[in-house]
Amino acid sequence: MLFCCPTFFRYGLYGPFDPVEVFKGNVRSILGPLMTTTGNEKAAEDTGALLTYLDARTDVERKMIGAVGFCMGGGMAIAAAGTYPDRFAAVASFHGGNLATDAPGSPHRYAPQLKAELYIASAEGDENYPLAMAQRLESAFDQAGVRYCAETYVGAAHGWMKPDFPVYDSVAAERGWSKMIEFFDRILKTSS
């Protein structure tokens, strides 16, 4: 399984960051410069390099894989699965943002290529994933025949799964981790 976490290696040296301190200030001004160095297409490119590396190893069984992403990593996981549809069986996105925008690399644009089943977990009232965007993503999935489950975590805020974030919600996070494990167990244990 892959964890799609934005990597900012293209930016150069940075951090470390204390999430509590970052979220006290202007998050975009602190993390924005790093975020501009990556994106869905670059994450998919990086995933290609990782898959090539794994395929070259004799100690790694070549099977269908899954990916999970948090925040912008959710869109990156979808983009990776859409770019390498014959490799991904399952993708989970937790409090993903910008999943259906007008950008050329928007995750919803990968829907026609997706073969993976998806679990989309969003936070209630998340400004990074408003209702109109959720509807746009789900419409793209429906039109492409993508198998997915979309759930809104009522009372949770964007970032609820991350224990070092000030908005961490232990009850919602436990539910999310349980759902993710069940989801990957169901799909990946039967995929080859």
Secondary structure as UniProt FT lines:
FT   STRAND          2..4
FT   TURN            9..11
FT   HELIX           19..24
FT   HELIX           27..35
FT   TURN            36..37
FT   HELIX           40..56
FT   TURN            58..59
FT   STRAND          65..70
FT   HELIX           72..83
FT   TURN            85..87
FT   STRAND          88..94
FT   TURN            104..105
FT   HELIX           107..113
FT   STRAND          117..123
FT   TURN            124..125
FT   TURN            127..128
FT   HELIX           131..144
FT   STRAND          148..153
FT   TURN            154..155
FT   TURN            158..161
FT   TURN            163..164
FT   TURN            166..167
FT   HELIX           170..188
FT   TURN            189..190
//
